[in-house]
Amino acid sequence: MSPYRAVTGQEPLLPLDFIQATWLTTPPSRLLTHDELIVQRALELLSRQEELDKLSSDVYASRVAAAKRWADLNAQRIRDFNFKRGSLVLMENTRARKTLPDKAKARYFGPLVVLFRNRGGAYHLCELNGAALNYPVSARRVMPYLARAAVPLPPGFLAGLAQERVDELEASEDGGVE
């Protein structure tokens, strides 16, 4: 057991705390009494919660900064197509991507028709004959199908689904299947 864990009750993120190493107290010039030892340990533990709060906020701030830095570096590659209802799209075949030697496998399925996009950003798609997929598809897997026009959906196209279910699916936060 490390001295850091003995004092804080958690394993350290780094082997040492470079800013303020509370568990590296100066050695006493004499043997301490039991009461003096308890006082010394209590003083070390007093700063525990504020150190943990500061550490947590520092980690969160570094995560936000790293995400922003990544988004800035990859701004040219990040695309949000925001397909509308009736748009023709292709869905990436992620199994083909994971098995590299299979060059002959289809990389995309489709064309498929966009039914709607939920709040989580995933798309609900259907085949050209109107058969809806049973799962939402992650926006990362959906690519535009370069067609001359969108397919207009006839009124009552989603008649097979209850309107309450369609509203529930549109409001879901599900990110879709990767």
C-alpha positions in Angstrom: 0.0 0.0 0.0 1.4 3.4 -1.0 1.5 6.3 1.4 -0.8 8.2 -0.9 -3.5 5.5 -0.6 -3.0 5.3 3.2 -3.8 9.0 3.5 -6.4 9.6 0.7 -8.0 6.1 0.4 -7.4 6.1 -3.4 -4.7 5.1 -5.8 -2.8 8.1 -7.2 -3.2 9.2 -10.8 0.5 10.0 -10.9 3.1 8.3 -8.7 3.8 11.6 -7.1 1.9 14.8 -6.5 4.4 17.4 -7.8 2.6 20.5 -6.6 1.8 19.6 -3.0 2.8 16.2 -1.7 0.9 16.1 1.5 1.9 12.6 2.5 5.6 13.6 2.2 5.6 15.4 5.5 8.9 16.5 7.0 10.2 13.9 9.4 9.7 14.7 13.0 12.8 15.7 15.0 11.7 13.4 17.8 9.3 10.6 18.4 5.7 11.8 18.5 3.1 11.0 21.1 0.0 9.3 20.1 -2.0 12.5 20.2 0.6 14.4 18.2 0.6 11.7 15.5 -3.2 11.8 15.3 -3.1 15.6 15.0 -0.5 15.4 12.2 -2.6 12.8 10.3 -5.8 14.8 10.8 -4.1 17.9 9.3 -3.1 15.9 6.3 -6.7 14.6 5.9 -8.2 18.0 6.2 -6.9 19.0 2.8 -8.0 15.7 1.2 -11.5 16.8 -0.1 -10.4 20.1 -1.5 -7.4 18.4 -3.2 -9.8 15.8 -4.7 -12.2 18.5 -5.8 -9.3 20.4 -7.4 -8.0 17.3 -9.1 -11.4 16.5 -10.4 -11.9 19.9 -11.9 -8.4 19.9 -13.4 -9.0 16.5 -15.0 -12.3 17.7 -16.4 -10.8 20.9 -17.7 -8.0 18.9 -19.4 -10.6 16.6 -21.0 -12.6 19.5 -22.3 -9.4 21.1 -23.7 -8.3 17.9 -25.3 -11.7 17.4 -26.9 -11.6 21.0 -28.3 -8.0 20.5 -29.5 -9.0 17.3 -31.2 -12.0 19.0 -32.9 -9.8 21.8 -34.0 -7.2 19.5 -35.5 -9.8 17.4 -37.3 -12.2 20.2 -38.3 -11.7 19.3 -42.0 -12.6 15.7 -41.4 -15.7 16.1 -39.1 -18.8 16.3 -41.2 -22.4 16.5 -40.0 -24.6 15.9 -43.0 -27.9 16.4 -41.2 -29.9 14.4 -43.6 -33.6 15.4 -44.0 -36.6 13.0 -44.2 -36.6 11.2 -47.5 -32.9 11.7 -48.3 -31.1 8.7 -49.9 -28.1 7.5 -47.9 -25.6 4.7 -47.7 -24.9 2.8 -44.5 -21.3 1.7 -43.8 -20.7 -2.0 -43.3 -18.6 -1.9 -40.2 -17.9 -5.6 -40.4 -16.1 -5.2 -43.7 -14.0 -2.4 -42.1 -12.9 -4.7 -39.3 -11.8 -7.6 -41.6 -9.1 -6.1 -43.8 -8.4 -8.9 -46.2 -12.0 -9.1 -47.4 -11.6 -6.7 -50.3 -14.6 -8.0 -52.1 -17.1 -7.4 -49.3 -19.5 -4.5 -49.7 -18.4 -1.4 -47.8 -21.8 0.2 -47.8 -25.4 -1.0 -47.8 -28.0 0.9 -49.6 -29.3 3.1 -50.9 -31.6 3.6 -47.9 -34.2 6.3 -47.1 -33.9 8.5 -44.0 -37.1 8.4 -41.9 -35.9 10.8 -39.2 -33.1 11.6 -36.8 -33.4 11.3 -33.1 -32.1 13.7 -30.4 -29.1 11.5 -29.9 -28.1 12.1 -33.5 -28.8 8.6 -34.8 -30.8 8.0 -37.9 -33.7 5.7 -38.4 -33.6 4.3 -41.9 -35.7 2.1 -44.1 -35.2 0.2 -47.3 -36.5 1.5 -50.6 -39.6 -0.7 -50.3 -40.5 0.9 -46.9 -39.2 -1.8 -44.6 -37.8 0.1 -41.6 -34.6 -1.1 -39.9 -35.2 -2.3 -36.3 -32.4 -0.2 -34.9 -31.1 3.4 -35.1 -27.9 3.9 -37.0 -25.0 6.0 -35.8 -24.6 9.2 -37.8 -20.9 8.3 -38.3 -22.0 5.3 -40.4 -24.3 7.2 -42.7 -22.9 8.7 -46.0 -24.8 10.6 -48.6 -26.0 8.7 -51.7 -25.4 11.0 -54.6 -28.7 10.8 -56.3 -30.4 13.4 -58.5 -33.3 13.9 -56.1 -34.7 12.8 -52.7 -37.4 10.2 -52.5 -40.6 11.9 -51.4 -42.3 9.9 -48.7 -46.0 9.5 -49.3 -48.4 10.6 -46.6 -49.0 7.9 -44.1 -45.8 6.2 -45.0 -45.1 5.3 -41.3 -48.6 3.9 -40.9 -47.1 0.6 -39.8 -45.8 2.5 -36.7 -48.0 4.2 -34.2 -47.4 8.0 -34.0 -46.6 7.7 -30.3 -43.8 5.3 -31.1 -42.4 7.5 -33.9 -42.4 10.5 -31.5 -40.7 8.3 -28.8 -38.0 7.3 -31.3 -37.4 10.8 -32.5 -37.1 12.0 -28.9 -34.7 9.3 -27.8 -31.1 10.0 -26.9 -29.8 6.7 -28.4 -26.6 7.3 -30.3 -27.2 4.4 -32.6 -25.5 1.2 -33.6 -21.8 1.6 -34.4 
